[in-house]
Amino acid sequence: MIAIYTKLFALVIGVFFALCLPVEAQRRKPPPLRLTDDDKKAIVAAVFADGFEELNAKLGGSSILDTCMDIILRDEKVTFVSTKNIDAKFVPPIAGMHFEFMAPAEIEDAVKANDKHCYFEFTKFDLAGTKVAVVFGKFLKRRTSIYGETFSYEYTKVAGKWQGKYIAKTNVQS
């Protein structure tokens, strides 16, 4: 009789732990990251502050990105920015720059008409656990190929502010 009660008691304890442990594990897991427009705007501004000037600079040597045509409008350099993965409202104003925002389909149409203008694009803007993975680059797209240079970043929110970590620079040619 004692053996039956012991087994029953062990079964009850086992069921109790089986039901309670997943709940406790869920409590310890950080909540899924959600990005507000203010978060996205802060990250985009940080990426522009860190990488835009360097990506926009002439590379020298035989880089095809140095052949991009410059357009000047009212003493400002026109810069094309793809709205892939971001909204135009996230891009901060930069002195001496006039931004023209284009959807990916508009970029395709522009390449068919004229393939001499570079554009900037966030090719990746993804949540990865508690981090945001971002890839920002400058591209020259031709009918049969694409050339570019990208910077990869990883952003985390610390004490309510976004902190970025530069990961790598990549040259693109396909």
C-alpha positions in Angstrom: 0.0 0.0 0.0 2.8 2.4 0.8 4.4 1.6 -2.5 1.2 2.7 -4.3 1.0 6.0 -2.4 4.7 6.6 -3.1 4.2 6.0 -6.8 1.1 8.2 -6.8 3.0 10.9 -4.9 5.9 10.8 -7.4 3.5 10.9 -10.3 1.8 14.1 -8.9 5.2 15.7 -8.2 6.3 14.8 -11.8 3.1 16.3 -13.3 3.5 19.4 -11.2 7.1 20.0 -12.4 6.2 19.2 -16.0 3.5 21.8 -16.0 5.4 24.5 -14.0 8.8 24.4 -15.6 7.7 25.6 -19.1 5.9 28.5 -17.5 9.0 29.4 -15.5 11.2 29.2 -18.6 8.8 31.5 -20.5 9.0 34.0 -17.7 12.8 34.2 -17.9 12.9 34.6 -21.7 13.1 38.2 -22.8 10.0 39.5 -24.6 10.2 39.6 -28.4 11.7 42.8 -29.7 9.3 45.1 -31.4 10.5 48.1 -33.3 8.5 51.3 -33.2 8.9 54.0 -35.9 11.0 56.0 -33.4 13.3 53.0 -33.0 13.7 52.6 -36.7 14.3 56.3 -37.2 17.0 56.2 -34.5 18.8 53.2 -36.1 18.6 54.7 -39.6 20.0 58.0 -38.3 22.8 56.2 -36.5 23.7 54.2 -39.7 23.7 57.4 -41.8 25.8 59.2 -39.2 28.3 56.3 -39.2 28.5 55.0 -42.8 26.9 57.5 -45.3 29.8 59.8 -45.7 32.3 56.9 -46.2 30.0 55.1 -48.6 29.4 58.3 -50.5 33.1 59.1 -50.8 35.1 58.3 -54.0 36.9 55.0 -53.5 39.8 55.7 -55.9 41.6 53.3 -58.0 39.4 51.5 -60.6 36.2 51.3 -58.6 33.1 51.4 -60.8 31.3 53.2 -58.0 33.4 56.3 -58.7 31.7 56.5 -62.1 28.3 57.4 -60.6 27.0 60.6 -62.0 26.5 63.5 -59.6 23.4 65.7 -60.0 23.3 69.1 -58.3 19.9 70.7 -57.4 19.9 74.1 -55.8 23.5 73.7 -54.5 22.7 70.3 -53.1 23.9 66.9 -54.3 21.0 64.7 -55.2 21.2 61.3 -53.5 18.9 58.4 -54.4 17.7 56.3 -51.6 15.7 53.0 -51.9 12.7 52.7 -49.7 13.3 48.9 -49.5 13.1 48.0 -45.7 12.7 51.6 -44.6 10.3 54.6 -44.9 11.6 57.9 -46.3 10.6 59.6 -43.0 13.4 57.7 -41.2 16.2 59.3 -43.2 17.7 62.3 -41.4 18.3 65.6 -43.2 22.0 66.1 -44.1 23.4 69.5 -45.0 24.2 69.8 -48.7 22.2 66.7 -49.7 18.8 66.4 -51.4 17.4 62.9 -51.0 15.2 61.4 -53.7 13.4 58.3 -52.5 12.6 55.5 -54.8 10.7 52.2 -54.5 12.6 49.1 -55.7 10.4 49.0 -58.8 11.3 52.6 -59.6 15.0 51.7 -59.4 14.5 48.9 -61.9 12.8 51.3 -64.3 15.6 53.9 -63.8 18.2 51.3 -64.6 16.4 50.4 -67.9 16.4 54.1 -68.8 19.8 55.1 -67.5 22.3 53.1 -65.5 24.7 55.8 -64.4 23.3 56.8 -61.0 24.2 55.1 -57.7 21.6 54.7 -54.9 21.7 53.8 -51.3 19.7 50.9 -49.8 19.1 49.1 -46.5 19.3 45.6 -48.0 18.7 44.1 -44.5 16.8 45.5 -41.6 15.8 42.4 -39.6 15.1 41.5 -36.0 17.4 38.8 -34.8 16.4 37.9 -31.2 17.2 41.0 -29.1 19.2 42.6 -31.8 18.6 44.4 -35.1 20.8 43.3 -38.0 21.3 46.1 -40.6 23.1 46.2 -43.9 23.4 49.5 -45.6 25.1 50.0 -48.9 25.8 52.1 -52.0 24.9 50.4 -55.3 25.3 50.9 -59.1 22.9 48.6 -60.9 23.3 47.9 -64.5 21.1 45.8 -66.7 23.1 42.6 -66.2 25.0 43.3 -63.1 25.2 45.1 -59.8 28.1 46.7 -58.0 28.2 47.9 -54.5 29.8 48.3 -51.1 27.9 47.5 -47.9 28.4 48.0 -44.2 26.9 45.6 -41.7 25.8 46.6 -38.2 24.2 45.1 -35.2 22.0 47.2 -32.9 20.9 46.5 -29.4 18.8 48.7 -27.1 20.7 49.5 -23.9 19.1 51.7 -21.2 16.5 52.9 -23.7 19.1 54.0 -26.4 20.2 52.1 -29.5 23.8 51.2 -29.6 25.4 50.0 -32.8 28.3 47.7 -33.5 30.0 47.8 -36.9 30.4 44.2 -38.1 31.9 44.3 -41.6 32.4 46.0 -45.0 31.6 44.0 -48.1 32.2 44.6 -51.8 29.3 43.4 -54.0 29.6 42.4 -57.6 27.1 40.1 -59.3 
